[in-house]
Amino acid sequence: MNILLTGATGHLGTHITEQAIEAQIPNFHIGVRNTNKVPDEWTQKVNVRTLDYFDKDKMIKAFENIDLVIFIPSIIHPSFKRLPEVENLVAAAQEAQVSHIMFIGYYADQHNNPFHMSPYFGYAERLLASNPIDYTYVRMAMYMDPLVPYLPELKERGKLIYPVGEGKINYISRADIAKGIVALLQQPEKWGQRYLLAGYSYTMEALAEILSEVAGSPIHYDPVTREQFGKMYDEPRGFGPLLASMYQAGEMGLLDQTSDDFEKLTGDRPTPFKDYLKQHYEK
């Protein structure tokens, strides 16, 4: 079976590619827009193809003789600008006679979720469902990874300011998401289902305690308003309100989703937030 991963040089894609290489997944291909970003050590171990999410013809060519496409969406916003990429994915996969799509989605996708990217994920899943190609839909919880470079700022401020109120957010590391996906690749009998790769849920008070312990300095939960948060982190423009809308979903309880899918697929437990931070944060 020939497998192709899109977005392979992005943060999550890098983890998946490296773990697929380590697991010696046979006939593993990667599709990238810029081949100059492909590490030299990969080129001897995976097949590299050029593709562009907004160029259907390039996607068709990249998908030639591919059986399974693992699709990681871009992070383009606003949401409607991403619709052509999933339209092209499905159309190109059909024309290239791809037999299965594994779509990597996000858990902020409920019908009442205010997250600005929620409409995209809702549309993508319904497009896949209305298409004759078999598909697997893998939803992931929130990345814990960005808290590592953010921790020095939190330490200096002494505050965690996410506008989540008393809501909980479920976090998982990119490495664990990749581990779950690579494990799923090796269990084709489990394809065709809907999964949630999730870790553990935390209130912001509990998260602040963990951050304090790891940073060795007190960090208290003292949220700003969504409007303030959106203005503070509005780079690139429009990204701040997008983030604020995600934390609004957290306040509504929509990001407190748990699942044992990771454990069922891998046989392991996901890494807790405290352990992850201790492994990656240097004081």
Secondary structure per residue as TSV (DSSP state, phi and psi in degrees):
chain	resnum	aa	ss	phi	psi
A	1	M	-	360.0	131.6
A	2	N	-	-94.9	127.2
A	3	I	E	-117.1	137.4
A	4	L	E	-128.3	129.3
A	5	L	E	-103.9	126.1
A	6	T	E	-89.1	163.2
A	7	G	S	60.1	33.7
A	8	A	T	-69.8	-21.8
A	9	T	T	-97.3	3.5
A	10	G	S	-76.6	-179.0
A	11	H	H	-59.1	-54.7
A	12	L	H	-70.4	-41.4
A	13	G	H	-59.2	-36.4
A	14	T	H	-63.3	-44.6
A	15	H	H	-61.1	-43.9
A	16	I	H	-64.6	-45.5
A	17	T	H	-60.9	-47.5
A	18	E	H	-64.8	-37.7
A	19	Q	H	-73.7	-32.3
A	20	A	H	-66.5	-39.0
A	21	I	H	-63.8	-46.0
A	22	E	H	-62.3	-37.2
A	23	A	T	-80.7	-4.3
A	24	Q	T	57.0	47.4
A	25	I	-	-65.5	120.9
A	26	P	T	-72.6	151.4
A	27	N	T	54.2	45.2
A	28	F	E	-93.8	124.1
A	29	H	E	-115.9	154.4
A	30	I	E	-125.3	143.5
A	31	G	E	-114.6	124.9
A	32	V	E	-136.1	153.2
A	33	R	S	-78.8	-37.7
A	34	N	-	-120.6	104.8
A	35	T	G	-68.3	-17.4
A	36	N	G	-66.8	-18.1
A	37	K	G	-85.7	-5.8
A	38	V	S	-77.0	121.8
A	39	P	-	-59.2	142.2
A	40	D	H	-56.1	-37.8
A	41	E	H	-68.1	-18.8
A	42	W	H	-76.9	-32.8
A	43	T	H	-63.8	-21.4
A	44	Q	T	-87.0	-8.1
A	45	K	T	-120.9	-19.3
A	46	V	S	-133.5	159.5
A	47	N	E	-92.0	130.6
A	48	V	E	-106.1	129.6
A	49	R	E	-127.1	150.7
A	50	T	E	-93.4	133.9
A	51	L	-	-149.5	161.0
A	52	D	-	-138.0	123.7
A	53	Y	T	-57.5	-24.7
A	54	F	T	-102.8	13.6
A	55	D	-	-128.6	97.7
A	56	K	H	-60.9	-38.6
A	57	D	H	-62.7	-40.1
A	58	K	H	-66.1	-35.8
A	59	M	H	-67.9	-40.5
A	60	I	H	-59.3	-46.3
A	61	K	H	-63.0	-41.4
A	62	A	H	-66.1	-28.8
A	63	F	T	-88.2	0.5
A	64	E	T	-59.3	130.2
A	65	N	T	62.3	21.9
A	66	I	-	-99.8	134.5
A	67	D	S	-93.3	-41.0
A	68	L	E	-126.0	125.6
A	69	V	E	-107.0	125.4
A	70	I	E	-99.3	116.1
A	71	F	E	-109.3	119.4
A	72	I	-	-103.6	116.4
A	73	P	-	-63.6	159.1
A	74	S	-	-75.4	178.0
A	75	I	-	-110.6	22.2
A	76	I	-	-63.6	139.8
A	77	H	S	-137.7	155.8
A	78	P	S	-70.8	172.9
A	79	S	G	-56.2	-41.8
A	80	F	G	-65.0	-23.3
A	81	K	G	-70.1	-16.3
A	82	R	G	-90.4	-10.7
A	83	L	H	-59.0	-40.4
A	84	P	H	-59.6	-29.8
A	85	E	H	-67.6	-38.9
A	86	V	H	-78.3	-31.0
A	87	E	H	-61.9	-45.1
A	88	N	H	-66.3	-37.5
A	89	L	H	-55.9	-52.3
A	90	V	H	-67.9	-44.0
A	91	A	H	-64.6	-44.0
A	92	A	H	-67.0	-39.7
A	93	A	H	-63.0	-39.9
A	94	Q	H	-63.3	-47.5
A	95	E	H	-66.8	-34.6
A	96	A	T	-85.1	-0.7
A	97	Q	T	62.2	40.1
A	98	V	-	-68.0	138.3
A	99	S	-	-93.9	-18.8
A	100	H	E	-152.9	139.1
A	101	I	E	-117.0	130.5
A	102	M	E	-109.2	108.7
A	103	F	E	-97.7	129.4
A	104	I	E	-97.7	104.9
A	105	G	E	-105.8	-164.5
A	106	Y	E	-133.6	151.9
A	107	Y	S	-80.6	-8.5
A	108	A	-	-87.7	64.7
A	109	D	-	-131.3	12.9
A	110	Q	-	-67.6	160.8
A	111	H	T	-62.0	-26.2
A	112	N	T	-108.4	19.8
A	113	N	-	-83.3	125.1
A	114	P	-	-79.9	-4.9
A	115	F	-	-56.1	130.3
A	116	H	T	-63.5	-20.2
A	117	M	T	-91.9	-6.0
A	118	S	H	-56.6	-40.5
A	119	P	H	-58.8	-36.4
A	120	Y	H	-62.4	-47.9
A	121	F	H	-67.3	-36.0
A	122	G	H	-62.8	-43.0
A	123	Y	H	-66.7	-44.2
A	124	A	H	-59.0	-44.9
A	125	E	H	-67.3	-37.3
A	126	R	H	-72.5	-32.6
A	127	L	H	-64.3	-43.2
A	128	L	H	-62.9	-40.3
A	129	A	H	-66.4	-28.8
A	130	S	T	-91.5	5.8
A	131	N	S	-107.9	147.8
A	132	P	S	-71.9	-13.9
A	133	I	S	-72.7	135.7
A	134	D	E	-64.1	146.8
A	135	Y	E	-146.8	155.8
A	136	T	E	-121.4	132.8
A	137	Y	E	-113.3	113.3
A	138	V	E	-108.9	112.2
A	139	R	E	-94.7	145.9
A	140	M	E	-125.2	148.5
A	141	A	-	-78.4	-174.8
A	142	M	E	-72.4	139.1
A	143	Y	E	-63.3	134.6
A	144	M	S	-89.9	-17.2
A	145	D	T	-52.9	-43.5
A	146	P	T	-63.0	-16.0
A	147	L	H	-70.0	-19.7
A	148	V	H	-67.6	-55.6
A	149	P	H	-70.5	-19.0
A	150	Y	H	-81.8	-19.3
A	151	L	H	-62.1	-39.5
A	152	P	H	-58.3	-38.8
A	153	E	H	-65.8	-41.7
A	154	L	H	-64.1	-39.7
A	155	K	H	-63.4	-43.2
A	156	E	H	-66.3	-40.2
A	157	R	H	-75.4	-32.8
A	158	G	T	75.6	16.1
A	159	K	E	-142.1	143.5
A	160	L	E	-102.7	122.5
A	161	I	-	-113.9	9.0
A	162	Y	-	-55.1	128.9
A	163	P	S	-80.8	71.4
A	164	V	-	-113.2	-13.3
A	165	G	T	63.1	-131.1
A	166	E	T	-94.6	7.5
A	167	G	-	-70.6	160.5
A	168	K	E	-109.1	150.4
A	169	I	E	-126.1	135.3
A	170	N	E	-91.9	130.1
A	171	Y	E	-120.1	148.0
A	172	I	E	-148.1	152.5
A	173	S	-	-84.0	154.6
A	174	R	H	-59.9	-37.5
A	175	A	H	-61.2	-39.4
A	176	D	H	-71.9	-36.6
A	177	I	H	-60.0	-47.1
A	178	A	H	-60.4	-40.1
A	179	K	H	-61.0	-42.5
A	180	G	H	-65.0	-41.1
A	181	I	H	-67.9	-44.7
A	182	V	H	-64.6	-37.3
A	183	A	H	-63.2	-40.2
A	184	L	H	-65.6	-36.4
A	185	L	H	-58.0	-31.9
A	186	Q	T	-88.5	4.0
A	187	Q	-	-130.9	66.4
A	188	P	G	-58.6	-20.9
A	189	E	G	-66.8	-15.2
A	190	K	G	-99.9	3.2
A	191	W	T	-71.5	164.5
A	192	G	T	87.5	10.0
A	193	Q	S	-117.3	177.4
A	194	R	E	-109.9	126.5
A	195	Y	E	-122.9	155.8
A	196	L	E	-126.8	114.2
A	197	L	E	-91.3	103.7
A	198	A	-	-130.5	158.2
A	199	G	-	-108.7	-110.9
A	200	Y	E	-124.9	148.9
A	201	S	E	-96.2	141.7
A	202	Y	E	-135.1	138.5
A	203	T	E	-72.0	162.2
A	204	M	H	-70.3	-27.7
A	205	E	H	-63.3	-45.7
A	206	A	H	-66.2	-39.1
A	207	L	H	-65.0	-39.7
A	208	A	H	-62.3	-37.4
A	209	E	H	-64.1	-42.1
A	210	I	H	-64.3	-45.6
A	211	L	H	-61.4	-40.4
A	212	S	H	-61.1	-45.9
A	213	E	H	-63.3	-44.4
A	214	V	H	-71.1	-39.7
A	215	A	H	-75.6	-19.4
A	216	G	T	70.9	26.4
A	217	S	S	-153.3	142.3
A	218	P	-	-65.8	130.0
A	219	I	-	-129.0	119.6
A	220	H	E	-105.5	153.2
A	221	Y	E	-85.4	115.2
A	222	D	-	-142.6	80.9
A	223	P	-	-68.0	145.3
A	224	V	-	-90.5	173.9
A	225	T	-	-74.9	162.8
A	226	R	H	-61.3	-38.3
A	227	E	H	-63.6	-43.9
A	228	Q	H	-63.5	-44.4
A	229	F	H	-61.7	-43.1
A	230	G	H	-60.6	-37.4
A	231	K	H	-73.9	-34.8
A	232	M	H	-68.2	-32.1
A	233	Y	T	-121.4	34.2
A	234	D	-	-88.5	61.2
A	235	E	-	-144.7	115.3
A	236	P	S	-67.3	164.4
A	237	R	T	-56.5	132.2
A	238	G	T	97.1	-15.9
A	239	F	H	-75.4	-32.5
A	240	G	H	-61.7	-52.5
A	241	P	H	-60.5	-32.6
A	242	L	H	-61.7	-47.6
A	243	L	H	-61.7	-42.0
A	244	A	H	-61.1	-37.3
A	245	S	H	-66.7	-31.8
A	246	M	H	-67.7	-41.3
A	247	Y	H	-71.8	-25.5
A	248	Q	H	-62.8	-40.6
A	249	A	H	-60.8	-37.5
A	250	G	H	-64.2	-41.3
A	251	E	H	-64.5	-30.3
A	252	M	T	-79.6	-4.2
A	253	G	T	85.6	8.0
A	254	L	T	-81.6	-11.7
A	255	L	T	-104.4	6.8
A	256	D	-	-94.3	70.5
A	257	Q	-	-116.2	129.4
A	258	T	-	-118.6	159.1
A	259	S	-	-162.7	150.3
A	260	D	S	-104.1	17.6
A	261	D	H	-60.4	-40.2
A	262	F	H	-58.2	-46.9
A	263	E	H	-65.9	-39.0
A	264	K	H	-65.3	-35.9
A	265	L	H	-79.5	-38.1
A	266	T	H	-104.4	-23.2
A	267	G	S	80.8	3.6
A	268	D	S	-120.4	167.6
A	269	R	-	-95.8	146.5
A	270	P	-	-66.7	155.8
A	271	T	-	-72.5	125.5
A	272	P	-	-66.0	156.3
A	273	F	H	-57.7	-46.2
A	274	K	H	-60.5	-45.0
A	275	D	H	-62.9	-41.5
A	276	Y	H	-62.7	-46.5
A	277	L	H	-62.5	-42.1
A	278	K	H	-63.2	-32.3
A	279	Q	H	-73.6	-29.5
A	280	H	H	-116.1	-14.7
A	281	Y	-	-94.7	130.1
A	282	E	-	-109.5	120.4
A	283	K	-	-69.6	360.0
